[in-house]
């Protein structure tokens, strides 16, 4: 649903005779899949970094005390 406005804009431009290159149509078709994989990668990185952040927070707490 996030990319629907872009698709609608391209469709609207097409109704007025402004055709987009085929590459644009392919990108709009593949974009949601790429976005999902980016979000999954972000979650994996966040999970991998969480223990390191916790360790650093503990080290800072110890220094403050």
Protein Blocks (a to p, Z undefined) as FASTA:
>chain_A
ZZmmmmmmmmmmmmnopacdfklmmmmmmmmmmmmmmmmmmmmmmmmmmmmmmmmmmmmm
mmmZZ
